[in-house]
Amino acid sequence: MEKKIPKHIAKAVANWLPMAVGLRALFIVLVLVSIVGSLVVSTFADQLSPLWIRICSFSAALSIVTMTSMDIAGKANRVRRAIRLFTVARARFESEDNYTIENLITAYEAAEELMGDVNYIPQDTRDSTAKKP
C-alpha cells in the first residue's frame, strides 16, 4: 500500500521553495540597492543634484535597515534548512515501512518551527563606546 502525505502538508511544503527563493532574491536586491546607492553618492556627489543624493542615500539606508532588522538572509537560510529536514523525512516516509505518518507530522512540525517567523531585530543606535551610567 502506497503511503500518502496529507494534502494540507503537501500544499504547505510546496510553498517553501518559492518562499526561500523569493527571500534570497529580495536579499540580493536589497544588497545591490544598498551598494549601488552608496557608491553613486560617494563617487558622483559633486555631479548629482541634491534630490538625487537624497534618493540614493535614502534607498541605500532603507535597504540596509530592511536587510538587517528583518533578518531576511537568516529567514531564507532557515527555510532552506526546513526544506532539507522535511525532504529527508518524506524520503523515509515513502521508503521505510516503519516510518509512520506520526513521524512525518513530527518532522513537518519541526521544519515549521525551524523556519519560524520573520523577526524584527531593532538596531541599537547608541554609541557603544560611550560610558554607561
SEDORO-954500 format. One line per 3 residues: number of its first residue (from 1); their letters; for each residue x, y, z of C-alpha. Coordinates in steps of 0.02 Angstrom, whole numbers, plus 50000, padded with zeros to 5 digits. Each point is the difference from the previous one (the first is absolute). Last residue first. Example, Ala and Ser with C-alpha at 12.3 -4.5 7.8 and 13.67 -1.06 7.14 Angstrom:
% residues 2
2) SA) 50684,49947,50357  49931,49828,50033
END
This chain:
% residues 133
133) PKK) 51284,52765,51683  50075,49925,49843  50156,50079,49929
130) ATS) 49991,50024,49813  50092,49875,49891  49840,49912,49946
127) DRT) 49930,50163,49931  49812,49975,49999  49919,49941,49841
124) DQP) 49951,49830,50067  49915,49914,49855  49830,49923,50024
121) IYN) 49992,49819,49940  49829,49965,49926  49984,49816,49968
118) VDG) 49916,49920,49852  49918,49851,50080  50063,49825,50035
115) MLE) 50080,49893,49867  50063,49875,50128  49828,49988,50080
112) EAA) 49923,49958,49831  50134,49869,49971  49974,49925,50173
109) EYA) 49811,49990,49970  50029,49916,49832  50120,49877,50081
106) TIL) 49870,49959,50133  49868,49981,49863  50114,49879,49908
103) NEI) 50033,49897,50156  49812,49993,50035  49972,49945,49820
100) TYN) 50111,49853,50039  50178,49950,49957  49993,49810,50029
97) DES) 49971,49959,49817  50149,50102,49942  50001,50070,49823
94) EFR) 49865,50134,49989  50010,50056,50181  50190,49996,49997
91) ARA) 50006,50106,49844  49873,50121,50075  50101,50015,50159
88) VTF) 50158,50038,49900  49907,50131,49897  49926,50073,50160
85) LRI) 50171,50037,50075  50069,50066,49835  49852,50116,49975
82) ARR) 50015,50060,50180  50184,50040,49972  49954,50101,49844
79) VRN) 49866,50094,50098  50125,50039,50138  50125,50068,49873
76) AKG) 49868,50114,49922  49952,50063,50174  50181,50036,50042
73) AID) 50024,50095,49837  49845,50103,50035  50052,50046,50177
70) MST) 49860,50131,50011  50107,50134,50084  50155,49963,49897
67) MTV) 49933,49991,49825  49868,50135,50026  50124,50120,50080
64) ISL) 50126,49974,49860  49870,50025,49863  49927,50155,50084
61) AAS) 50174,50076,50017  50045,49969,49818  49833,50065,49937
58) FSC) 50011,50155,50111  50176,50040,49941  49954,49975,49817
55) IRI) 49842,50108,50014  50086,50135,50105  50147,50013,49879
52) WLP) 49876,50002,49857  49906,50147,50077  50161,50095,50038
49) SLQ) 50044,49993,49815  50140,49882,49954  50169,50044,49923
46) DAF) 50092,50045,50161  49932,49846,50089  50056,49884,49860
43) TSV) 50111,49874,50089  49933,49999,50178  49818,50020,49950
40) VLS) 50008,49874,49857  50098,49876,50105  49876,50005,50144
37) GVI) 49849,49980,49886  50083,49860,49903  50049,49905,50156
34) SVL) 49834,50021,50090  49899,49959,49844  50107,49847,49965
31) VLV) 49982,49933,50178  49812,50030,49996  49984,49909,49834
28) IFL) 50103,49853,50066  49893,49988,50157  49840,50006,49900
25) ARL) 50065,49862,49887  50044,49894,50153  49828,50029,50075
22) GVA) 49916,49957,49836  50103,49841,49977  49960,49943,50177
19) MPL) 49815,50038,49979  49995,49914,49830  50080,49849,50085
16) WNA) 49879,50000,50147  49836,50014,49907  49991,49816,49951
13) VAK) 50024,49958,50185  49834,50082,50043  49906,49906,49864
10) AIH) 50079,49832,50046  49956,50029,50183  49819,50045,49961
7) KPI) 49987,49852,49882  50056,49870,50127  50149,49901,49933
4) KKE) 49942,49836,49928  50071,49827,50037  49990,49875,49858
1) M) 49932,49830,50051
END
